[in-house]
Amino acid sequence: MAQAPVNRHRGEIAAELDGRPRRLVLTLGALAELEGALGASDLMALAERFSRGRLSARDAVAILAAGLRGAGEEVSDAEVARMTTPGGAAGFARLVGELIAATFGTVPGAGEPGGVASGPTAPQAG
């Protein structure tokens, strides 16, 4: 079954996870979930954390899982941690960068040499 196209104006991105096309979006509920999971006091603290350009694998799992749940999938963080994507770790980092960029716009300091995703908005995995 083909998935409907993503709506970038809503902050949606497309991803291939476990060989299936999926949609991810950080809704307000997903962002609230991330505030708790990542220990951020508010949206500005969350955006600041992302703008540092260094995220752990644990951060990536939380972000991608929240994005999948924001798009309506019922998936646990543990299930997301076992998923695969083209490009391995670099592919996951690229997806996280795309999702953050689609949600918050340009991430300051990203896109410098050594970044893992194309464009000026992707944080580095760390």
N, C-alpha and C positions, 0 to 999 in steps of 0.2 A: 504494500500500500504506500503510495507516494504521500509525502508530507506537504502541507500547504506552504507556500513561500513565506519567508520571514518578513516581518514588518520592522525595518530599521528605525522608523520613527517611534516605535514603542520600545526600542532597546533590545529587540530580539536578534539573536544570531543563530546560524545553522551550524551543526556539528555532526561529525560521524563518530559515534561511540559504539563500540562492540559491533561494528559492521552495519549499523543502522543509522539512517538520517534522523536527527533529533533537533528540536528547537530548545533554546535556552533564553530565559529572560529574568532579570533581577527585578521583580515586582517590589512594591513597598513592603509586603509581607516577607519576601525573600531577603530584602535588605535588613529588616528587623531581626530576622533569624541570624543573619551574618553578624550583626552588632553583638548579639549574645555569644555566638560561637567564637568570634575573634576578639571578644573583650573590648569592643569599641563603645564609647559612651553615647555617641550620636552619629548621624550621617556624615558630618564634617570630619569626625575622627576616623570613620571608616574610609572616606575618600583620601584622607591624609595618609593612612596606613598603606593604601594601594599606591599612592603617588611616590612612595619611597622606592618603588621599582624592585623590591625584593620580597618574594613570597615563598613560604615553605610549601612542600608537597601537601602537608596537612591543610594549609590555607587553600591550595588549589582544589582539593577534594571538597572542602566546605563551600567554596564559591561555585564550582560546577554543580554540586548537588543542589544548592539553593536555586541555581538557574534552571535546572531541570524541573524541580518542584514548582518554581514560579511559572513554568510553562505547562504545568498540569500533570507531570509524571509523578507517580508514587514510587519513589526510590530512596533508599537509605544512603547515608554517607559511606557505609561499608560496601554497599553494592557499587557505588561510583568508584571507590578505591580499587576495585577489581576490574574496572572497565579498561578497554584498550582504545587507542585512536591512532590514525596514521601519523607517523613521525615520532611515536613514543613520547618521552618526557618533553621534548621540544614541541610536539604537537599539542600536548596538554597546556603547556605554558602559553602557546599561541592562542588557544581557545580562551584561556583565562584573560589574557590581554584584550582580546576582541570583546569579550563580555563586559569587562570593566569599561573599556572605551565606549561601547554602545550605551552603557548606563550613565557614565559620568562625563563623557566627552573626553577631551584631551587630558592625559595624565602627565603632569609636569615632570621633566627629567627623563621620561621614557623615550625610546627611539634613538638613544645614544649608541655608539658602537658597542657591540656585544649584546644588543637586545635580541630577544628570541622571536619576535614577531615583526612582520613588516608594518610600516606606518609609524607615525609619531606618538601612538597612544598605548603601546604595549609594555607592561612592566616586565622585568626580568624575573625568572624563577630563581629561588634561592634556598 
